[in-house]
Amino acid sequence: MSKVPKILLSVSVIAFLASLTNAGSELGWGFLKPLSAILLVAFFIIQFLEKEVAQYDEENRSRLALAKRYSPDRSETSKSASRQSPRRSRVAIAH
């Protein structure tokens, strides 16, 4: 678990426990209990999506590695681009 889910869970539990005290009871129904419920839901959503995000990151890394493997060499690409750039500038000047 990373830092964000731990923080959300701990703040949610602390807010809920604070709302159960006498001093927090009045403030609890208006602010602390809804806050703890929202943070708890956010914690569960992050936990639910954690594996999906890891899988997506792995797929992106493999796609980038595959694309890098089959991409042309950058030096060849820059040479061909330098050959084409004067032609384009002449065409642009002629118009």
Residue pairs with C-beta under 8 A, 6 or more apart in sequence:
1 47
4 46
5 43
5 46
5 47
5 50
8 39
8 40
8 42
8 43
8 46
9 39
9 40
9 43
11 36
11 39
12 35
12 36
12 37
12 39
12 40
12 43
13 36
15 32
15 33
15 35
15 36
15 39
16 32
16 33
16 36
18 24
18 28
18 32
19 25
19 27
19 28
19 29
19 32
19 33
19 36
20 28
24 32
